[in-house]
């Protein structure tokens, strides 16, 4: 099983990034997918989640209207489009798959700074 995140990096405040998480080794279309993040010195928190078929999404309050989660069950990939980024969004972003088992990716660093 692998969850491989990509797309992180350094961006200026107000900028955008699109994270991707490529999944393999399990039946992707049967799993709800989520993005979490963890900032230095803070606990890991849920950013957004999406149902197995992509029909339902959920966002943390501070991300609503700025972030969009989506998935492609043909490409076995989940995305996180992040707009209007703020320094407070700086964190390591993790991909999570959950059904009867749970899997995590290794994380990708997002740094928002001028």
PEBELPE-V199814 format. One record per residue. SS is DSSP state (H for helix, E for strand, C for the rest). Layout:
SS / SS
//
This chain:
C / E / E / E / E / E / C / C / E / E / E / C / C / C / C / C / E / E / E / E / E / E / E / E / C / C / C / H / H / H / C / E / E / E / E / E / E / E / C / C / C / C / C / C / E / E / E / E / E / E / C / C / C / C / C / C / E / E / E / C / H / H / H / C / C / C / E / E / E / E / E / E / C / C / C / C / E / E / E / E / E / E / C / C / C / C / H / H / H / C / E / E / E / E / E / E / E / E / C / C / C / E / E / E / C / C / C / E / E / E / E / E / C / C
//
